[in-house]
Amino acid sequence: MQRISFVIIVHIIAYLSCFLKLLGSIKFVNHWLWRSACAFFQPAYAATFPALLPRPYLPGANALSSLSTDVTGIIGPGLDATIVASRGPSLAFGFDAFSFLFSSACLIPLLGSKQ
């Protein structure tokens, strides 16, 4: 009986190890995809300031951009965890969808601008 329980425990550990390794590879692929997208996004994002603003405003725009990125990186995960813990993931995803819609609405006035 002890040998059977030992074999079962070894099999469970082996299956958990494979499962955790699979999760690690999924996380790696997700991280790789995210960083690849950022590699294209960041240069394009940085190039928008000189295209949209006069030269004297560039230092302030860069500072505000860095500040907003850092603040959202600090506050965002905590706020998201609070929303998920108190109201559930549906509200968190709804809030995320609303933020994308709001961002899109803020870009509409730029469609008619000419350089």
N, C-alpha and C positions, 0 to 999 in steps of 0.2 A: 504493500500500500504506500509506503514511504517513497519507493522508487517511482510509482505512477504520479504521485503528487509533485515530486521533484521534476519529472519530465514535463508535466503540465505547466509548472512555474517557469521552467526554462523556455518553453514554447511561448508562453504569454510575454515574457521579457523580450524574446526575439521578435514577436509580432509588434510589440510596442516600439521597439527600437527601429524596425522598418517603417512603422507609421510616423514616428518622430523624424526619421530621416527624410521621408516623403514630404512632411510639412516643412522641413528646413529647405528642401529643394524648391518647393512652391514659393516659400518666402524669398528665396534667392532670385527666382525668376521674376517675381513681383517687384522686388527691389531693382533688379536690372532693367525691367521695363520702365519703371518710374524714373530712374536716373537717365535712361536713354531719352525719354521724353523731355526731361529737364535740360539735357544737353542741346536740344533744339529750341526749347522755349526761352531759356535765359538770355542768349545773345539777341534774339528777336525782341524780347522785352526791354533789354538795355538799349537797343537801338531806337525805341519809340520816343524816348525823351528828347534827343536832339532833333528828331523829325517834327515834334509837336511844340516844343518850347523854344523861346529865344535863349541865346547863350547865357545871359546873366542869371536866368532862373534854373539852370542845370544843377548847380551844387545843392540847392534847396530841394529840388525834385529828387535827386539821388538820395539825399539824407532822409526825406520822407518815405521813399520807397524802402530803404533799408529798415527804417524804424517800423513801418507797417508789417514788413516780413517778419522781423524779430518779435514784435508784440503778438502777432497772430500765431507764431510758433510757440509762444509761451502760454498764452491765454486759451487758444483754440482747443488743445487736447483736454484741458481741465473743464472747459465749458461743455465740450461734447460729452465727456464722461458724466458730468452732472445731469445733462439732459437725458442721456440714455438710462442712467440709474433712476432718475425720478419719474420720467414720463415714457420711457421705452424707446427702442430704436426707430419706430415709425416717425415720431416727431423729429428726431435727429435727421433722418433722411429727408423729411419734408422741409426742414429748415435749410438743409444743404441745397435742395432743389430751388427753394425760394432765393437763396443767395446767388445762384447762377442766373436766375431770371432777372434779379435786380441788377446784377453786373451787366447783363446784356442790355437792359433798358438804359443803363448809364452810357453805353457805347453808341446808342442810336443817334444822338446829336452829332457825333463825329462822322457819320455817313455823309452828311451834306457839306462838310467842310472841305475847302480846297486849299492847296498849298501854293 
